[in-house]
Amino acid sequence: MLRLLLAAFLVSTVAAADCTYNGGDVSARWQVSGDKLTVEFINKKIGNNQWTGIGFGPNMVSIPHSF
């Protein structure tokens, strides 16, 4: 019985990946569960008539970016 519970826990842990980023006033949290991706992005210093964004790619090191 203990082996079955341990196996169920390991499968559920591997099936859902939860990642975070915190860079001062900007934070992001994303979770992958099966084929579903959930993203939460917060920018505490955003004001009226301003915009912000977040991007994802297969190789984040070589992604070009502009500010």
MDTraj code that builds the backbone (N, CA, C; nanometers):
import mdtraj as md
import numpy as np

residues = "MET LEU ARG LEU LEU LEU ALA ALA PHE LEU VAL SER THR VAL ALA ALA ALA ASP CYS THR TYR ASN GLY GLY ASP VAL SER ALA ARG TRP GLN VAL SER GLY ASP LYS LEU THR VAL GLU PHE ILE ASN LYS LYS ILE GLY ASN ASN GLN TRP THR GLY ILE GLY PHE GLY PRO ASN MET VAL SER ILE PRO HIS SER PHE".split()
xyz = np.array([
    [0.0825, -0.1194, 0.0000],
    [0.0000, 0.0000, 0.0000],
    [0.0867, 0.1255, 0.0000],
    [0.1930, 0.1245, 0.0803],
    [0.2831, 0.2390, 0.0865],
    [0.3495, 0.2640, -0.0489],
    [0.3874, 0.1565, -0.1180],
    [0.4481, 0.1717, -0.2502],
    [0.3508, 0.2348, -0.3488],
    [0.2244, 0.1977, -0.3419],
    [0.1231, 0.2539, -0.4304],
    [0.1050, 0.4031, -0.4040],
    [0.0991, 0.4438, -0.2773],
    [0.0864, 0.5854, -0.2438],
    [0.2089, 0.6644, -0.2891],
    [0.3272, 0.6085, -0.2701],
    [0.4494, 0.6748, -0.3131],
    [0.4519, 0.6901, -0.4647],
    [0.4123, 0.5873, -0.5374],
    [0.4081, 0.5945, -0.6837],
    [0.3083, 0.6995, -0.7305],
    [0.1921, 0.7067, -0.6686],
    [0.0917, 0.8070, -0.7062],
    [0.1435, 0.9474, -0.6790],
    [0.2136, 0.9673, -0.5692],
    [0.2703, 1.0984, -0.5369],
    [0.3767, 1.1381, -0.6384],
    [0.4646, 1.0451, -0.6747],
    [0.5704, 1.0757, -0.7709],
    [0.5142, 1.1093, -0.9081],
    [0.4123, 1.0384, -0.9524],
    [0.3505, 1.0661, -1.0823],
    [0.2868, 1.2033, -1.0817],
    [0.2153, 1.2400, -0.9754],
    [0.1519, 1.3715, -0.9703],
    [0.2557, 1.4825, -0.9607],
    [0.3695, 1.4560, -0.8963],
    [0.4749, 1.5560, -0.8864],
    [0.5411, 1.5794, -1.0212],
    [0.5658, 1.4745, -1.0967],
    [0.6290, 1.4861, -1.2277],
    [0.5329, 1.5471, -1.3285],
    [0.4043, 1.5206, -1.3166],
    [0.3059, 1.5666, -1.4137],
    [0.2837, 1.7172, -1.4075],
    [0.3125, 1.7825, -1.2963],
    [0.2890, 1.9267, -1.2828],
    [0.4192, 1.9959, -1.2451],
    [0.4672, 2.0855, -1.3331],
    [0.5881, 2.1625, -1.3057],
    [0.5480, 2.3056, -1.2739],
    [0.5957, 2.3583, -1.1622],
    [0.5619, 2.4932, -1.1176],
    [0.6913, 2.5735, -1.1099],
    [0.6992, 2.6852, -1.1836],
    [0.8209, 2.7661, -1.1884],
    [0.7884, 2.9111, -1.1552],
    [0.8873, 2.9837, -1.1024],
    [0.8661, 3.1237, -1.0666],
    [0.9868, 3.2074, -1.1060],
    [0.9618, 3.3362, -1.1225],
    [1.0663, 3.4367, -1.1441],
    [1.0269, 3.5598, -1.0643],
    [1.1228, 3.6200, -0.9944],
    [1.0965, 3.7430, -0.9207],
    [1.2136, 3.8374, -0.9436],
    [1.1853, 3.9510, -1.0072],
    [1.2887, 4.0492, -1.0358],
    [1.2522, 4.1851, -0.9807],
    [1.2305, 4.1945, -0.8519],
    [1.1936, 4.3219, -0.7901],
    [1.0465, 4.3521, -0.8095],
    [1.0166, 4.4483, -0.8973],
    [0.8771, 4.4872, -0.9198],
    [0.8055, 4.3977, -1.0200],
    [0.8787, 4.3082, -1.0859],
    [0.8191, 4.2180, -1.1845],
    [0.8314, 4.0756, -1.1331],
    [0.7211, 4.0022, -1.1376],
    [0.7244, 3.8617, -1.0986],
    [0.6376, 3.7814, -1.1942],
    [0.6718, 3.6554, -1.2083],
    [0.5954, 3.5658, -1.2946],
    [0.5917, 3.4283, -1.2299],
    [0.4819, 3.3605, -1.2539],
    [0.4656, 3.2226, -1.2062],
    [0.3982, 3.1462, -1.3178],
    [0.4514, 3.0300, -1.3520],
    [0.3871, 2.9493, -1.4533],
    [0.3891, 2.8040, -1.4112],
    [0.2851, 2.7336, -1.4516],
    [0.2679, 2.5937, -1.4143],
    [0.2256, 2.5159, -1.5369],
    [0.2908, 2.4024, -1.5592],
    [0.2552, 2.3116, -1.6671],
    [0.1989, 2.1865, -1.6032],
    [0.0783, 2.1516, -1.6437],
    [0.0131, 2.0312, -1.5936],
    [-0.0468, 1.9584, -1.7130],
    [0.0167, 1.8494, -1.7532],
    [-0.0280, 1.7789, -1.8731],
    [-0.0039, 1.8661, -1.9950],
    [-0.1110, 1.8949, -2.0704],
    [-0.0985, 1.9822, -2.1873],
    [-0.1510, 2.1227, -2.1588],
    [-0.1659, 2.1591, -2.0320],
    [-0.2197, 2.2896, -1.9927],
    [-0.1102, 2.3767, -1.9309],
    [-0.1008, 2.5019, -1.9772],
    [-0.0058, 2.5991, -1.9244],
    [-0.0831, 2.7129, -1.8604],
    [-0.0512, 2.7449, -1.7349],
    [-0.1120, 2.8577, -1.6643],
    [-0.0017, 2.9571, -1.6311],
    [-0.0222, 3.0859, -1.6661],
    [0.0786, 3.1896, -1.6453],
    [0.0177, 3.3044, -1.5663],
    [0.0904, 3.3526, -1.4654],
    [0.0530, 3.4728, -1.3906],
    [0.1719, 3.5681, -1.3975],
    [0.1494, 3.6899, -1.4456],
    [0.2551, 3.7891, -1.4630],
    [0.2136, 3.9167, -1.3916],
    [0.2995, 3.9695, -1.3042],
    [0.2665, 4.0890, -1.2259],
    [0.3778, 4.1921, -1.2427],
    [0.3387, 4.3149, -1.2764],
    [0.4304, 4.4286, -1.2827],
    [0.3746, 4.5348, -1.1890],
    [0.4396, 4.5553, -1.0747],
    [0.3884, 4.6460, -0.9715],
    [0.4051, 4.7934, -1.0069],
    [0.4895, 4.8248, -1.1048],
    [0.5140, 4.9655, -1.1372],
    [0.4473, 5.0089, -1.2672],
    [0.3547, 4.9328, -1.3199],
    [0.2873, 4.9701, -1.4446],
    [0.1885, 5.0823, -1.4158],
    [0.1856, 5.1808, -1.5023],
    [0.0958, 5.2943, -1.4844],
    [-0.0019, 5.3058, -1.6001],
    [-0.0818, 5.4096, -1.5992],
    [-0.1759, 5.4344, -1.7080],
    [-0.0995, 5.4606, -1.8375],
    [-0.1558, 5.4151, -1.9479],
    [-0.0983, 5.4330, -2.0818],
    [0.0412, 5.3721, -2.0945],
    [0.0692, 5.2654, -2.0200],
    [0.1938, 5.1909, -2.0309],
    [0.1602, 5.0455, -2.0573],
    [0.2553, 4.9724, -2.1113],
    [0.2318, 4.8310, -2.1368],
    [0.3524, 4.7509, -2.0899],
    [0.3316, 4.6228, -2.0744],
    [0.4374, 4.5302, -2.0350],
    [0.4081, 4.3954, -2.0996],
    [0.5049, 4.3071, -2.1009],
    [0.4839, 4.1768, -2.1629],
    [0.5823, 4.0741, -2.1113],
    [0.5589, 3.9508, -2.1521],
    [0.6447, 3.8392, -2.1151],
    [0.6491, 3.7456, -2.2354],
    [0.7637, 3.6845, -2.2591],
    [0.7779, 3.5937, -2.3727],
    [0.8404, 3.4624, -2.3310],
    [0.8075, 3.3577, -2.4043],
    [0.8608, 3.2244, -2.3776],
    [0.9150, 3.1671, -2.5072],
    [1.0224, 3.0911, -2.4995],
    [1.0782, 3.0272, -2.6170],
    [1.1558, 2.9026, -2.5790],
    [1.1875, 2.8189, -2.6794],
    [1.2562, 2.6934, -2.6503],
    [1.3998, 2.7128, -2.6015],
    [1.4645, 2.8221, -2.6404],
    [1.6015, 2.8472, -2.5974],
    [1.6108, 2.9923, -2.5531],
    [1.5820, 3.0193, -2.4276],
    [1.5710, 3.1558, -2.3766],
    [1.7033, 3.2327, -2.3831],
    [1.8166, 3.1644, -2.3906],
    [1.9459, 3.2314, -2.3925],
    [1.9641, 3.3124, -2.5204],
    [1.9166, 3.2604, -2.6341],
    [1.9429, 3.3267, -2.7620],
    [1.8235, 3.4046, -2.8166],
    [1.7223, 3.4293, -2.7375],
    [1.6059, 3.5041, -2.7849],
    [1.6418, 3.6524, -2.7939],
    [1.6223, 3.7140, -2.9125],
    [1.6466, 3.8579, -2.9214],
    [1.5368, 3.9347, -2.8478],
    [1.5724, 4.0472, -2.7895],
    [1.4738, 4.1261, -2.7165],
    [1.5016, 4.2743, -2.7387],
    [1.4022, 4.3546, -2.7166],
    [1.4191, 4.4992, -2.7278],
    [1.3441, 4.5663, -2.6145],
    [1.3894, 4.6854, -2.5791],
    [1.3281, 4.7595, -2.4696],
    [1.2826, 4.8939, -2.5184],
])
top = md.Topology()
chain = top.add_chain()
for i, resn in enumerate(residues, 1):
    res = top.add_residue(resn, chain, resSeq=i)
    for name in ("N", "CA", "C"):
        top.add_atom(name, md.element.get_by_symbol(name[0]), res)
traj = md.Trajectory(xyz[None], top)
